[in-house]
Amino acid sequence: MIRLYTVLRSALFLAVLCVVFIPSTALAASVNETYTEIQDNNSKQISVPETAMLKASARGEELNSKQDVQDKDIWSSILNVFAGLAVFTTGIVAGTVFAYANSVMPGLRNSDDRTFVLSIRHLTSSVANPAFLIMSNGALIAQIGFLAVAVSLQQFDKIILGSIALIFYIATLLITFLGNLPLNKAIISAELPKSESEWNPLRDRFEQRWTLLNHLRTLTCILSVSALIVALLINE
């Protein structure tokens, strides 16, 4: 009897345990599965916008990169335009002063004093015409523009060459305005001699100094245009 009671009590305990434990386990598994599914859904919901944002960011960076390349190409073209204008205008100025050094002054060297003075008066008064003034001033503007764009593009080789060209061209202008032009004005405004002996002092005050200054500005102007040509040929 006691043994039967013990068996029944054990069976009852097992039955209660099954009733309590199995539903609890199933509920926990169900809750865990539901929580996992919620997490997966949230992860999917979060990952989609993040992926879209990454794609949009990459596309934006690509567009910005293309825009930067286009802007750089435009400014590079502007730089080449300034370089071409600077070479053209500075080359004309260099050719003009070289012509005086190479042909005009040597040609007048063997002339008599009166012919020399009268020829110089006509030549120096005619060279200051609008066309030459546009070229000489345009060369300065073009060189400054070339150097400014080179600085903005950070093209250091062209910055150095452009600076050298500008320095030599400014030296050319200083020699002209402080040396040659005052001598031109002096010989143009001088009273014409009344005797043959008075022509020689007028010539001497002009010829030697003006010729030396012209040789010097010819050299500086040629160096200026040479630096510009090298800068134009450099590809970065």
Secondary structure, 3 states (H helix, E strand, C coil): CHHHHHHHHHHHHHHHHHHHHHHHHHHHHHHHHHHHHHHHHHHHHHHHHHHHHHHHHHHHHHHHHHHHHHHHHHHHHHHHHHHHHHHHHHHHHHHHHHHHHHHHHHHHHCCCHHHHHHHHHHHHHHHCCHHHHHHHHHHHHHHHHHHHHHHHHCCHHHHHHHHHHHHHHHHHHHHHHHHHHHHHHHHHHCCCCCCHHHHHHHHHHHHHHHHHHHHHHHHHHHHHHHHHHHHHHCCC
